[in-house]
């Protein structure tokens, strides 16, 4: 019985360490990166455990056409402040895509905005 308890604790420790390692790798290394251009429609601070900024970018290809929404997350408060300051202006968002984030505690999307530029 003692061996079973010991092996159960070792197995639990391996699972916990594996989960933590996978989460670290998924949050640290980006799968892809790119830019999107449009108008920031919404930015809000959300989360039960880990607070992130969640937002929507409206991308319009042609005047009068329906806009496509790009949902994104922001971890850096300085970038979120820049987004708030540029609302109503056309902006370029530079983002990184993080694939394989195991839980939604860290963000609602897998696209993390890292920089904001106003487009003339």
Biopython code that builds the backbone (N, CA, C, O; Angstrom):
import numpy as np
from Bio.PDB.StructureBuilder import StructureBuilder

atoms = [
    (1, "UNK", "N", (0.818, -1.197, 0.000)),
    (1, "UNK", "CA", (0.000, 0.000, 0.000)),
    (1, "UNK", "C", (0.860, 1.259, 0.000)),
    (1, "UNK", "O", (0.511, 2.261, -0.623)),
    (2, "UNK", "N", (1.985, 1.195, 0.704)),
    (2, "UNK", "CA", (2.902, 2.326, 0.776)),
    (2, "UNK", "C", (3.491, 2.624, -0.603)),
    (2, "UNK", "O", (3.648, 3.787, -0.975)),
    (3, "UNK", "N", (3.819, 1.565, -1.367)),
    (3, "UNK", "CA", (4.371, 1.747, -2.711)),
    (3, "UNK", "C", (3.351, 2.407, -3.643)),
    (3, "UNK", "O", (3.703, 3.267, -4.451)),
    (4, "UNK", "N", (2.097, 1.998, -3.524)),
    (4, "UNK", "CA", (1.036, 2.567, -4.354)),
    (4, "UNK", "C", (0.889, 4.064, -4.081)),
    (4, "UNK", "O", (0.732, 4.856, -5.010)),
    (5, "UNK", "N", (0.942, 4.445, -2.818)),
    (5, "UNK", "CA", (0.840, 5.855, -2.438)),
    (5, "UNK", "C", (2.035, 6.640, -2.981)),
    (5, "UNK", "O", (1.881, 7.754, -3.482)),
    (6, "UNK", "N", (3.217, 6.054, -2.879)),
    (6, "UNK", "CA", (4.440, 6.706, -3.370)),
    (6, "UNK", "C", (4.370, 6.905, -4.887)),
    (6, "UNK", "O", (4.675, 7.989, -5.385)),
    (7, "UNK", "N", (3.973, 5.871, -5.616)),
    (7, "UNK", "CA", (3.881, 5.973, -7.079)),
    (7, "UNK", "C", (2.773, 6.931, -7.518)),
    (7, "UNK", "O", (2.900, 7.608, -8.539)),
    (8, "UNK", "N", (1.708, 6.982, -6.759)),
    (8, "UNK", "CA", (0.619, 7.922, -7.063)),
    (8, "UNK", "C", (1.090, 9.363, -6.902)),
    (8, "UNK", "O", (0.766, 10.218, -7.727)),
    (9, "UNK", "N", (1.844, 9.633, -5.855)),
    (9, "UNK", "CA", (2.377, 10.978, -5.643)),
    (9, "UNK", "C", (3.390, 11.349, -6.721)),
    (9, "UNK", "O", (3.417, 12.490, -7.181)),
    (10, "UNK", "N", (4.212, 10.405, -7.120)),
    (10, "UNK", "CA", (5.180, 10.665, -8.194)),
    (10, "UNK", "C", (4.442, 10.944, -9.506)),
    (10, "UNK", "O", (4.801, 11.869, -10.235)),
    (11, "UNK", "N", (3.427, 10.158, -9.805)),
    (11, "UNK", "CA", (2.648, 10.369, -11.029)),
    (11, "UNK", "C", (1.963, 11.731, -11.013)),
    (11, "UNK", "O", (1.943, 12.429, -12.027)),
    (12, "UNK", "N", (1.404, 12.110, -9.872)),
    (12, "UNK", "CA", (0.760, 13.413, -9.744)),
    (12, "UNK", "C", (1.778, 14.544, -9.942)),
    (12, "UNK", "O", (1.488, 15.534, -10.614)),
    (13, "UNK", "N", (2.956, 14.393, -9.361)),
    (13, "UNK", "CA", (4.007, 15.406, -9.512)),
    (13, "UNK", "C", (4.434, 15.528, -10.972)),
    (13, "UNK", "O", (4.662, 16.638, -11.455)),
    (14, "UNK", "N", (4.545, 14.413, -11.677)),
    (14, "UNK", "CA", (4.925, 14.431, -13.100)),
    (14, "UNK", "C", (3.856, 15.147, -13.918)),
    (14, "UNK", "O", (4.186, 15.924, -14.814)),
    (15, "UNK", "N", (2.596, 14.900, -13.627)),
    (15, "UNK", "CA", (1.504, 15.561, -14.344)),
    (15, "UNK", "C", (1.517, 17.063, -14.090)),
    (15, "UNK", "O", (1.373, 17.849, -15.026)),
    (16, "UNK", "N", (1.686, 17.469, -12.838)),
    (16, "UNK", "CA", (1.699, 18.893, -12.489)),
    (16, "UNK", "C", (2.890, 19.595, -13.137)),
    (16, "UNK", "O", (2.737, 20.673, -13.711)),
    (17, "UNK", "N", (4.068, 18.994, -13.049)),
    (17, "UNK", "CA", (5.261, 19.587, -13.662)),
    (17, "UNK", "C", (5.115, 19.630, -15.184)),
    (17, "UNK", "O", (5.504, 20.615, -15.812)),
    (18, "UNK", "N", (4.572, 18.595, -15.771)),
    (18, "UNK", "CA", (4.347, 18.568, -17.219)),
    (18, "UNK", "C", (3.382, 19.658, -17.661)),
    (18, "UNK", "O", (3.613, 20.324, -18.671)),
    (19, "UNK", "N", (2.301, 19.842, -16.910)),
    (19, "UNK", "CA", (1.329, 20.893, -17.215)),
    (19, "UNK", "C", (1.978, 22.272, -17.117)),
    (19, "UNK", "O", (1.776, 23.121, -17.985)),
    (20, "UNK", "N", (2.758, 22.490, -16.057)),
    (20, "UNK", "CA", (3.432, 23.778, -15.875)),
    (20, "UNK", "C", (4.444, 24.024, -16.985)),
    (20, "UNK", "O", (4.544, 25.141, -17.494)),
    (21, "UNK", "N", (5.185, 23.010, -17.359)),
    (21, "UNK", "CA", (6.173, 23.153, -18.428)),
    (21, "UNK", "C", (5.500, 23.439, -19.769)),
    (21, "UNK", "O", (5.954, 24.307, -20.515)),
    (22, "UNK", "N", (4.427, 22.720, -20.080)),
    (22, "UNK", "CA", (3.692, 22.950, -21.327)),
    (22, "UNK", "C", (3.128, 24.375, -21.370)),
    (22, "UNK", "O", (3.214, 25.046, -22.399)),
    (23, "UNK", "N", (2.559, 24.829, -20.268)),
    (23, "UNK", "CA", (2.013, 26.186, -20.193)),
    (23, "UNK", "C", (3.115, 27.215, -20.397)),
    (23, "UNK", "O", (2.923, 28.183, -21.132)),
    (24, "UNK", "N", (4.260, 27.023, -19.762)),
    (24, "UNK", "CA", (5.390, 27.942, -19.918)),
    (24, "UNK", "C", (5.837, 28.017, -21.376)),
    (24, "UNK", "O", (6.045, 29.108, -21.905)),
    (25, "UNK", "N", (5.982, 26.875, -22.019)),
    (25, "UNK", "CA", (6.421, 26.846, -23.421)),
    (25, "UNK", "C", (5.382, 27.501, -24.325)),
    (25, "UNK", "O", (5.742, 28.276, -25.212)),
    (26, "UNK", "N", (4.107, 27.206, -24.119)),
    (26, "UNK", "CA", (3.045, 27.775, -24.963)),
    (26, "UNK", "C", (2.939, 29.286, -24.801)),
    (26, "UNK", "O", (2.630, 29.988, -25.764)),
    (27, "UNK", "N", (3.192, 29.796, -23.595)),
    (27, "UNK", "CA", (3.089, 31.237, -23.360)),
    (27, "UNK", "C", (4.362, 31.991, -23.751)),
    (27, "UNK", "O", (4.307, 33.194, -24.006)),
    (28, "UNK", "N", (5.495, 31.310, -23.801)),
    (28, "UNK", "CA", (6.772, 31.967, -24.072)),
    (28, "UNK", "C", (7.093, 32.028, -25.562)),
    (28, "UNK", "O", (7.528, 33.066, -26.060)),
    (29, "UNK", "N", (6.883, 30.933, -26.272)),
    (29, "UNK", "CA", (7.265, 30.865, -27.683)),
    (29, "UNK", "C", (6.046, 31.064, -28.566)),
    (29, "UNK", "O", (5.003, 30.449, -28.347)),
    (30, "UNK", "N", (6.184, 31.936, -29.575)),
    (30, "UNK", "CA", (5.042, 32.207, -30.455)),
    (30, "UNK", "C", (5.089, 31.309, -31.683)),
    (30, "UNK", "O", (6.160, 31.005, -32.209)),
    (31, "UNK", "N", (3.928, 30.896, -32.123)),
    (31, "UNK", "CA", (3.768, 30.068, -33.313)),
    (31, "UNK", "C", (3.905, 30.920, -34.569)),
    (31, "UNK", "O", (4.549, 30.519, -35.539)),
    (32, "UNK", "N", (3.290, 32.104, -34.538)),
    (32, "UNK", "CA", (3.367, 33.014, -35.676)),
    (32, "UNK", "C", (3.253, 34.443, -35.176)),
    (32, "UNK", "O", (2.893, 34.689, -34.025)),
    (33, "UNK", "N", (3.564, 35.380, -36.060)),
    (33, "UNK", "CA", (3.407, 36.790, -35.724)),
    (33, "UNK", "C", (2.984, 37.532, -36.974)),
    (33, "UNK", "O", (3.187, 37.051, -38.089)),
    (34, "UNK", "N", (2.394, 38.705, -36.791)),
    (34, "UNK", "CA", (1.925, 39.469, -37.941)),
    (34, "UNK", "C", (1.327, 40.790, -37.526)),
    (34, "UNK", "O", (1.441, 41.213, -36.376)),
    (35, "UNK", "N", (0.693, 41.432, -38.477)),
    (35, "UNK", "CA", (0.058, 42.732, -38.265)),
    (35, "UNK", "C", (-1.368, 42.689, -38.788)),
    (35, "UNK", "O", (-1.670, 41.979, -39.747)),
    (36, "UNK", "N", (-2.229, 43.446, -38.155)),
    (36, "UNK", "CA", (-3.604, 43.655, -38.612)),
    (36, "UNK", "C", (-3.883, 45.150, -38.535)),
    (36, "UNK", "O", (-3.408, 45.830, -37.626)),
    (37, "UNK", "N", (-4.659, 45.662, -39.496)),
    (37, "UNK", "CA", (-4.983, 47.089, -39.540)),
    (37, "UNK", "C", (-6.495, 47.250, -39.452)),
    (37, "UNK", "O", (-7.250, 46.511, -40.083)),
    (38, "UNK", "N", (-6.924, 48.230, -38.659)),
    (38, "UNK", "CA", (-8.350, 48.505, -38.510)),
    (38, "UNK", "C", (-8.594, 49.490, -37.397)),
    (38, "UNK", "O", (-7.722, 50.283, -37.042)),
    (39, "UNK", "N", (-9.786, 49.432, -36.855)),
    (39, "UNK", "CA", (-10.210, 50.337, -35.782)),
    (39, "UNK", "C", (-10.534, 49.535, -34.538)),
    (39, "UNK", "O", (-11.317, 48.586, -34.591)),
    (40, "UNK", "N", (-9.934, 49.915, -33.416)),
    (40, "UNK", "CA", (-10.206, 49.222, -32.156)),
    (40, "UNK", "C", (-11.613, 49.601, -31.711)),
    (40, "UNK", "O", (-11.916, 50.777, -31.510)),
    (41, "UNK", "N", (-12.468, 48.593, -31.559)),
    (41, "UNK", "CA", (-13.861, 48.814, -31.149)),
    (41, "UNK", "C", (-14.039, 48.673, -29.646)),
    (41, "UNK", "O", (-14.863, 49.354, -29.038)),
    (42, "UNK", "N", (-13.251, 47.776, -29.057)),
    (42, "UNK", "CA", (-13.471, 47.462, -27.651)),
    (42, "UNK", "C", (-12.152, 47.046, -27.025)),
    (42, "UNK", "O", (-11.341, 46.367, -27.655)),
    (43, "UNK", "N", (-11.944, 47.455, -25.790)),
    (43, "UNK", "CA", (-10.818, 46.974, -24.993)),
    (43, "UNK", "C", (-11.282, 46.956, -23.536)),
    (43, "UNK", "O", (-11.732, 47.974, -23.008)),
    (44, "UNK", "N", (-11.171, 45.808, -22.900)),
    (44, "UNK", "CA", (-11.624, 45.699, -21.514)),
    (44, "UNK", "C", (-10.719, 44.753, -20.744)),
    (44, "UNK", "O", (-10.125, 43.838, -21.314)),
    (45, "UNK", "N", (-10.623, 44.986, -19.440)),
    (45, "UNK", "CA", (-9.784, 44.185, -18.557)),
    (45, "UNK", "C", (-10.641, 43.062, -17.981)),
    (45, "UNK", "O", (-11.612, 43.326, -17.272)),
    (46, "UNK", "N", (-10.284, 41.801, -18.282)),
    (46, "UNK", "CA", (-11.107, 40.662, -17.875)),
    (46, "UNK", "C", (-10.262, 39.574, -17.231)),
    (46, "UNK", "O", (-9.037, 39.561, -17.354)),
    (47, "UNK", "N", (-10.934, 38.670, -16.549)),
    (47, "UNK", "CA", (-10.289, 37.478, -16.030)),
    (47, "UNK", "C", (-10.602, 37.229, -14.572)),
    (47, "UNK", "O", (-10.675, 38.165, -13.775)),
    (48, "UNK", "N", (-10.789, 35.960, -14.219)),
    (48, "UNK", "CA", (-11.053, 35.592, -12.837)),
    (48, "UNK", "C", (-9.754, 35.485, -12.057)),
    (48, "UNK", "O", (-9.638, 36.028, -10.958)),
    (49, "UNK", "N", (-8.786, 34.792, -12.618)),
    (49, "UNK", "CA", (-7.532, 34.558, -11.908)),
    (49, "UNK", "C", (-6.434, 35.478, -12.434)),
    (49, "UNK", "O", (-5.819, 36.226, -11.674)),
    (50, "UNK", "N", (-6.196, 35.414, -13.742)),
    (50, "UNK", "CA", (-5.181, 36.241, -14.374)),
    (50, "UNK", "C", (-5.884, 37.290, -15.221)),
    (50, "UNK", "O", (-6.593, 36.940, -16.164)),
    (51, "UNK", "N", (-5.706, 38.557, -14.909)),
    (51, "UNK", "CA", (-6.351, 39.642, -15.651)),
    (51, "UNK", "C", (-5.587, 39.921, -16.944)),
    (51, "UNK", "O", (-4.369, 40.100, -16.934)),
    (52, "UNK", "N", (-6.319, 39.954, -18.053)),
    (52, "UNK", "CA", (-5.750, 40.364, -19.333)),
    (52, "UNK", "C", (-6.693, 41.365, -19.969)),
    (52, "UNK", "O", (-7.868, 41.446, -19.613)),
    (53, "UNK", "N", (-6.177, 42.106, -20.891)),
    (53, "UNK", "CA", (-6.986, 43.028, -21.666)),
    (53, "UNK", "C", (-7.476, 42.281, -22.900)),
    (53, "UNK", "O", (-6.682, 41.676, -23.621)),
    (54, "UNK", "N", (-8.773, 42.323, -23.139)),
    (54, "UNK", "CA", (-9.380, 41.650, -24.290)),
    (54, "UNK", "C", (-10.000, 42.711, -25.192)),
    (54, "UNK", "O", (-10.639, 43.646, -24.708)),
    (55, "UNK", "N", (-9.814, 42.568, -26.497)),
    (55, "UNK", "CA", (-10.318, 43.590, -27.399)),
    (55, "UNK", "C", (-10.771, 43.060, -28.738)),
    (55, "UNK", "O", (-10.606, 41.885, -29.062)),
    (56, "UNK", "N", (-11.355, 43.976, -29.512)),
    (56, "UNK", "CA", (-11.837, 43.694, -30.867)),
    (56, "UNK", "C", (-11.302, 44.763, -31.806)),
    (56, "UNK", "O", (-11.335, 45.955, -31.499)),
    (57, "UNK", "N", (-10.814, 44.319, -32.947)),
    (57, "UNK", "CA", (-10.376, 45.219, -34.000)),
    (57, "UNK", "C", (-11.314, 45.012, -35.180)),
    (57, "UNK", "O", (-11.473, 43.889, -35.658)),
    (58, "UNK", "N", (-11.941, 46.098, -35.658)),
    (58, "UNK", "CA", (-12.809, 46.022, -36.831)),
    (58, "UNK", "C", (-11.951, 46.300, -38.058)),
    (58, "UNK", "O", (-11.367, 47.375, -38.195)),
    (59, "UNK", "N", (-11.883, 45.309, -38.952)),
    (59, "UNK", "CA", (-11.089, 45.452, -40.175)),
    (59, "UNK", "C", (-12.039, 45.638, -41.340)),
    (59, "UNK", "O", (-12.884, 44.782, -41.604)),
    (60, "UNK", "N", (-11.901, 46.772, -42.048)),
    (60, "UNK", "CA", (-12.761, 47.079, -43.188)),
    (60, "UNK", "C", (-11.890, 47.099, -44.437)),
    (60, "UNK", "O", (-10.933, 47.868, -44.519)),
    (61, "UNK", "N", (-12.225, 46.246, -45.415)),
    (61, "UNK", "CA", (-11.432, 46.184, -46.641)),
    (61, "UNK", "C", (-11.810, 47.282, -47.624)),
    (61, "UNK", "O", (-10.940, 47.897, -48.240)),
    (62, "UNK", "N", (-13.116, 47.528, -47.771)),
    (62, "UNK", "CA", (-13.602, 48.542, -48.699)),
    (62, "UNK", "C", (-14.689, 49.347, -48.001)),
    (62, "UNK", "O", (-15.437, 48.800, -47.190)),
    (63, "UNK", "N", (-14.787, 50.638, -48.305)),
    (63, "UNK", "CA", (-15.862, 51.432, -47.706)),
    (63, "UNK", "C", (-17.233, 50.832, -48.036)),
    (63, "UNK", "O", (-17.498, 50.466, -49.181)),
    (64, "UNK", "N", (-18.080, 50.736, -47.045)),
    (64, "UNK", "CA", (-19.418, 50.195, -47.232)),
    (64, "UNK", "C", (-19.498, 48.688, -47.051)),
    (64, "UNK", "O", (-20.594, 48.134, -46.970)),
    (65, "UNK", "N", (-18.349, 48.016, -46.986)),
    (65, "UNK", "CA", (-18.340, 46.565, -46.807)),
    (65, "UNK", "C", (-18.484, 46.228, -45.324)),
    (65, "UNK", "O", (-18.178, 47.048, -44.458)),
    (66, "UNK", "N", (-18.946, 45.034, -45.048)),
    (66, "UNK", "CA", (-19.041, 44.579, -43.666)),
    (66, "UNK", "C", (-17.651, 44.401, -43.089)),
    (66, "UNK", "O", (-16.734, 43.944, -43.771)),
    (67, "UNK", "N", (-17.504, 44.765, -41.830)),
    (67, "UNK", "CA", (-16.193, 44.638, -41.209)),
    (67, "UNK", "C", (-16.006, 43.244, -40.633)),
    (67, "UNK", "O", (-16.956, 42.600, -40.190)),
    (68, "UNK", "N", (-14.772, 42.803, -40.651)),
    (68, "UNK", "CA", (-14.404, 41.536, -40.036)),
    (68, "UNK", "C", (-13.804, 41.862, -38.674)),
    (68, "UNK", "O", (-13.045, 42.824, -38.549)),
    (69, "UNK", "N", (-14.131, 41.077, -37.655)),
    (69, "UNK", "CA", (-13.609, 41.336, -36.316)),
    (69, "UNK", "C", (-12.396, 40.450, -36.051)),
    (69, "UNK", "O", (-12.405, 39.252, -36.338)),
    (70, "UNK", "N", (-11.366, 41.060, -35.503)),
    (70, "UNK", "CA", (-10.179, 40.346, -35.051)),
    (70, "UNK", "C", (-10.160, 40.455, -33.534)),
    (70, "UNK", "O", (-9.984, 41.542, -32.985)),
    (71, "UNK", "N", (-10.340, 39.329, -32.862)),
    (71, "UNK", "CA", (-10.338, 39.298, -31.394)),
    (71, "UNK", "C", (-8.912, 39.081, -30.916)),
    (71, "UNK", "O", (-8.190, 38.238, -31.449)),
    (72, "UNK", "N", (-8.510, 39.850, -29.904)),
    (72, "UNK", "CA", (-7.133, 39.774, -29.429)),
    (72, "UNK", "C", (-7.060, 39.944, -27.922)),
    (72, "UNK", "O", (-8.015, 40.374, -27.275)),
    (73, "UNK", "N", (-5.905, 39.597, -27.385)),
    (73, "UNK", "CA", (-5.621, 39.752, -25.959)),
    (73, "UNK", "C", (-4.353, 40.581, -25.805)),
    (73, "UNK", "O", (-3.506, 40.614, -26.698)),
    (74, "UNK", "N", (-4.233, 41.250, -24.662)),
    (74, "UNK", "CA", (-3.055, 42.059, -24.356)),
    (74, "UNK", "C", (-2.633, 41.749, -22.930)),
    (74, "UNK", "O", (-3.447, 41.821, -22.009)),
    (75, "UNK", "N", (-1.357, 41.402, -22.740)),
    (75, "UNK", "CA", (-0.847, 41.137, -21.396)),
    (75, "UNK", "C", (-0.143, 42.350, -20.795)),
    (75, "UNK", "O", (-0.050, 42.467, -19.573)),
    (76, "UNK", "N", (0.348, 43.246, -21.634)),
    (76, "UNK", "CA", (1.133, 44.395, -21.178)),
    (76, "UNK", "C", (0.225, 45.605, -20.975)),
    (76, "UNK", "O", (-0.469, 46.024, -21.902)),
    (77, "UNK", "N", (0.228, 46.167, -19.762)),
    (77, "UNK", "CA", (-0.622, 47.323, -19.451)),
    (77, "UNK", "C", (-0.258, 48.553, -20.284)),
    (77, "UNK", "O", (-1.134, 49.355, -20.609)),
    (78, "UNK", "N", (1.009, 48.712, -20.630)),
    (78, "UNK", "CA", (1.429, 49.865, -21.447)),
    (78, "UNK", "C", (0.852, 49.775, -22.862)),
    (78, "UNK", "O", (0.448, 50.789, -23.431)),
    (79, "UNK", "N", (0.811, 48.578, -23.425)),
    (79, "UNK", "CA", (0.206, 48.386, -24.748)),
    (79, "UNK", "C", (-1.297, 48.625, -24.670)),
    (79, "UNK", "O", (-1.874, 49.222, -25.578)),
    (80, "UNK", "N", (-1.936, 48.166, -23.598)),
    (80, "UNK", "CA", (-3.380, 48.391, -23.418)),
    (80, "UNK", "C", (-3.676, 49.883, -23.318)),
    (80, "UNK", "O", (-4.673, 50.354, -23.866)),
    (81, "UNK", "N", (-2.826, 50.625, -22.628)),
    (81, "UNK", "CA", (-3.005, 52.077, -22.521)),
    (81, "UNK", "C", (-2.874, 52.732, -23.888)),
    (81, "UNK", "O", (-3.638, 53.641, -24.214)),
    (82, "UNK", "N", (-1.912, 52.281, -24.691)),
    (82, "UNK", "CA", (-1.764, 52.800, -26.060)),
    (82, "UNK", "C", (-3.007, 52.512, -26.893)),
    (82, "UNK", "O", (-3.444, 53.354, -27.677)),
    (83, "UNK", "N", (-3.570, 51.328, -26.721)),
    (83, "UNK", "CA", (-4.800, 50.975, -27.439)),
    (83, "UNK", "C", (-5.946, 51.894, -27.033)),
    (83, "UNK", "O", (-6.705, 52.359, -27.883)),
    (84, "UNK", "N", (-6.070, 52.153, -25.746)),
    (84, "UNK", "CA", (-7.132, 53.041, -25.274)),
    (84, "UNK", "C", (-6.954, 54.452, -25.827)),
    (84, "UNK", "O", (-7.934, 55.117, -26.166)),
    (85, "UNK", "N", (-5.719, 54.903, -25.919)),
    (85, "UNK", "CA", (-5.442, 56.251, -26.426)),
    (85, "UNK", "C", (-5.708, 56.385, -27.923)),
    (85, "UNK", "O", (-5.938, 57.491, -28.412)),
    (86, "UNK", "N", (-5.680, 55.271, -28.656)),
    (86, "UNK", "CA", (-5.858, 55.336, -30.116)),
    (86, "UNK", "C", (-7.245, 54.888, -30.567)),
    (86, "UNK", "O", (-7.474, 54.731, -31.766)),
    (87, "UNK", "N", (-8.169, 54.681, -29.646)),
    (87, "UNK", "CA", (-9.514, 54.263, -30.052)),
    (87, "UNK", "C", (-10.135, 55.324, -30.950)),
    (87, "UNK", "O", (-10.041, 56.518, -30.665)),
    (88, "UNK", "N", (-10.765, 54.890, -32.026)),
    (88, "UNK", "CA", (-11.371, 55.806, -32.990)),
    (88, "UNK", "C", (-10.433, 56.163, -34.125)),
    (88, "UNK", "O", (-10.850, 56.796, -35.095)),
    (89, "UNK", "N", (-9.175, 55.769, -34.020)),
    (89, "UNK", "CA", (-8.198, 56.020, -35.076)),
    (89, "UNK", "C", (-7.847, 54.700, -35.755)),
    (89, "UNK", "O", (-7.992, 53.628, -35.167)),
    (90, "UNK", "N", (-7.391, 54.792, -36.985)),
    (90, "UNK", "CA", (-6.957, 53.588, -37.700)),
    (90, "UNK", "C", (-5.586, 53.192, -37.168)),
    (90, "UNK", "O", (-4.666, 54.009, -37.128)),
    (91, "UNK", "N", (-5.457, 51.934, -36.760)),
    (91, "UNK", "CA", (-4.220, 51.470, -36.132)),
    (91, "UNK", "C", (-3.720, 50.178, -36.771)),
    (91, "UNK", "O", (-4.473, 49.440, -37.408)),
    (92, "UNK", "N", (-2.433, 49.932, -36.581)),
    (92, "UNK", "CA", (-1.820, 48.657, -36.959)),
    (92, "UNK", "C", (-1.442, 47.957, -35.663)),
    (92, "UNK", "O", (-0.694, 48.495, -34.847)),
    (93, "UNK", "N", (-1.969, 46.746, -35.486)),
    (93, "UNK", "CA", (-1.646, 45.945, -34.309)),
    (93, "UNK", "C", (-0.630, 44.883, -34.709)),
    (93, "UNK", "O", (-0.863, 44.115, -35.642)),
    (94, "UNK", "N", (0.479, 44.842, -34.013)),
    (94, "UNK", "CA", (1.448, 43.762, -34.193)),
    (94, "UNK", "C", (1.139, 42.720, -33.137)),
    (94, "UNK", "O", (1.000, 43.046, -31.958)),
    (95, "UNK", "N", (1.030, 41.466, -33.556)),
    (95, "UNK", "CA", (0.613, 40.424, -32.623)),
    (95, "UNK", "C", (1.470, 39.181, -32.768)),
    (95, "UNK", "O", (2.169, 38.989, -33.763)),
    (96, "UNK", "N", (1.393, 38.347, -31.747)),
    (96, "UNK", "CA", (2.003, 37.024, -31.748)),
    (96, "UNK", "C", (0.914, 36.004, -31.453)),
    (96, "UNK", "O", (0.060, 36.219, -30.592)),
    (97, "UNK", "N", (0.955, 34.902, -32.171)),
    (97, "UNK", "CA", (-0.019, 33.829, -31.945)),
    (97, "UNK", "C", (0.633, 32.738, -31.096)),
    (97, "UNK", "O", (1.695, 32.218, -31.440)),
    (98, "UNK", "N", (-0.012, 32.406, -29.995)),
    (98, "UNK", "CA", (0.480, 31.358, -29.105)),
    (98, "UNK", "C", (-0.504, 30.192, -29.152)),
    (98, "UNK", "O", (-1.627, 30.290, -28.657)),
    (99, "UNK", "N", (-0.067, 29.096, -29.751)),
    (99, "UNK", "CA", (-0.913, 27.916, -29.929)),
    (99, "UNK", "C", (-0.674, 26.943, -28.776)),
    (99, "UNK", "O", (0.451, 26.790, -28.301)),
    (100, "UNK", "N", (-1.729, 26.300, -28.340)),
    (100, "UNK", "CA", (-1.595, 25.245, -27.343)),
    (100, "UNK", "C", (-1.655, 25.705, -25.908)),
    (100, "UNK", "O", (-1.236, 24.972, -25.013)),
    (101, "UNK", "N", (-2.164, 26.897, -25.661)),
    (101, "UNK", "CA", (-2.319, 27.340, -24.276)),
    (101, "UNK", "C", (-3.386, 26.442, -23.649)),
    (101, "UNK", "O", (-4.520, 26.404, -24.127)),
    (102, "UNK", "N", (-3.032, 25.720, -22.582)),
    (102, "UNK", "CA", (-3.920, 24.661, -22.107)),
    (102, "UNK", "C", (-5.223, 25.111, -21.454)),
    (102, "UNK", "O", (-6.204, 24.368, -21.483)),
    (103, "UNK", "N", (-5.260, 26.288, -20.874)),
    (103, "UNK", "CA", (-6.485, 26.741, -20.215)),
    (103, "UNK", "C", (-6.772, 28.177, -20.608)),
    (103, "UNK", "O", (-5.880, 28.896, -21.060)),
    (104, "UNK", "N", (-8.013, 28.593, -20.436)),
    (104, "UNK", "CA", (-8.391, 29.959, -20.804)),
    (104, "UNK", "C", (-8.174, 30.955, -19.665)),
    (104, "UNK", "O", (-8.640, 32.092, -19.748)),
    (105, "UNK", "N", (-7.477, 30.549, -18.610)),
    (105, "UNK", "CA", (-7.178, 31.477, -17.520)),
    (105, "UNK", "C", (-6.284, 32.607, -17.990)),
    (105, "UNK", "O", (-6.365, 33.723, -17.477)),
    (106, "UNK", "N", (-5.423, 32.322, -18.973)),
    (106, "UNK", "CA", (-4.389, 33.265, -19.368)),
    (106, "UNK", "C", (-4.876, 34.290, -20.383)),
    (106, "UNK", "O", (-4.303, 35.376, -20.474)),
    (107, "UNK", "N", (-5.900, 33.981, -21.134)),
    (107, "UNK", "CA", (-6.462, 34.905, -22.121)),
    (107, "UNK", "C", (-7.640, 34.229, -22.809)),
    (107, "UNK", "O", (-7.768, 33.005, -22.793)),
    (108, "UNK", "N", (-8.495, 35.044, -23.412)),
    (108, "UNK", "CA", (-9.640, 34.492, -24.139)),
    (108, "UNK", "C", (-9.284, 34.106, -25.564)),
    (108, "UNK", "O", (-9.983, 33.302, -26.180)),
    (109, "UNK", "N", (-8.200, 34.672, -26.097)),
    (109, "UNK", "CA", (-7.786, 34.355, -27.459)),
    (109, "UNK", "C", (-6.347, 33.861, -27.445)),
    (109, "UNK", "O", (-5.670, 33.886, -26.417)),
    (110, "UNK", "N", (-5.900, 33.415, -28.605)),
    (110, "UNK", "CA", (-4.498, 33.010, -28.708)),
    (110, "UNK", "C", (-3.646, 34.055, -29.418)),
    (110, "UNK", "O", (-2.469, 33.819, -29.690)),
    (111, "UNK", "N", (-4.239, 35.216, -29.719)),
    (111, "UNK", "CA", (-3.529, 36.307, -30.379)),
    (111, "UNK", "C", (-3.214, 37.392, -29.350)),
    (111, "UNK", "O", (-4.126, 37.993, -28.782)),
    (112, "UNK", "N", (-1.928, 37.645, -29.109)),
    (112, "UNK", "CA", (-1.485, 38.611, -28.111)),
    (112, "UNK", "C", (-0.854, 39.813, -28.802)),
    (112, "UNK", "O", (0.165, 39.680, -29.480)),
    (113, "UNK", "N", (-1.457, 40.982, -28.631)),
    (113, "UNK", "CA", (-0.940, 42.206, -29.237)),
    (113, "UNK", "C", (0.278, 42.667, -28.446)),
    (113, "UNK", "O", (0.253, 42.736, -27.217)),
    (114, "UNK", "N", (1.354, 42.985, -29.184)),
    (114, "UNK", "CA", (2.597, 43.402, -28.547)),
    (114, "UNK", "C", (2.967, 44.850, -28.868)),
    (114, "UNK", "O", (3.804, 45.438, -28.184)),
    (115, "UNK", "N", (2.343, 45.438, -29.916)),
    (115, "UNK", "CA", (2.647, 46.835, -30.286)),
    (115, "UNK", "C", (1.476, 47.434, -31.044)),
    (115, "UNK", "O", (0.705, 46.731, -31.697)),
    (116, "UNK", "N", (1.364, 48.771, -30.939)),
    (116, "UNK", "CA", (0.280, 49.519, -31.594)),
    (116, "UNK", "C", (0.899, 50.722, -32.289)),
    (116, "UNK", "O", (1.718, 51.436, -31.710)),
    (117, "UNK", "N", (0.488, 50.942, -33.564)),
    (117, "UNK", "CA", (0.929, 52.119, -34.312)),
    (117, "UNK", "C", (-0.285, 52.748, -34.984)),
    (117, "UNK", "O", (-1.142, 52.041, -35.513)),
    (118, "UNK", "N", (-0.358, 54.076, -34.963)),
    (118, "UNK", "CA", (-1.432, 54.781, -35.663)),
    (118, "UNK", "C", (-1.073, 54.840, -37.149)),
    (118, "UNK", "O", (0.052, 55.184, -37.510)),
    (119, "UNK", "N", (-2.044, 54.500, -38.009)),
    (119, "UNK", "CA", (-1.838, 54.510, -39.461)),
    (119, "UNK", "C", (-2.499, 55.758, -40.027)),
    (119, "UNK", "O", (-3.664, 56.039, -39.746)),
    (120, "UNK", "N", (-1.755, 56.492, -40.817)),
    (120, "UNK", "CA", (-2.297, 57.724, -41.434)),
    (120, "UNK", "C", (-3.127, 57.392, -42.648)),
    (120, "UNK", "O", (-3.662, 58.292, -43.296)),
]
sb = StructureBuilder()
sb.init_structure("model")
sb.init_model(0)
sb.init_chain("A")
sb.init_seg("    ")
for serial, (resi, resn, name, xyz) in enumerate(atoms, 1):
    if name == "N":
        sb.init_residue(resn, " ", resi, " ")
    sb.init_atom(name, np.array(xyz, "f"), 0.0, 1.0, " ", f" {name:<3s}", serial, name[0])
structure = sb.get_structure()
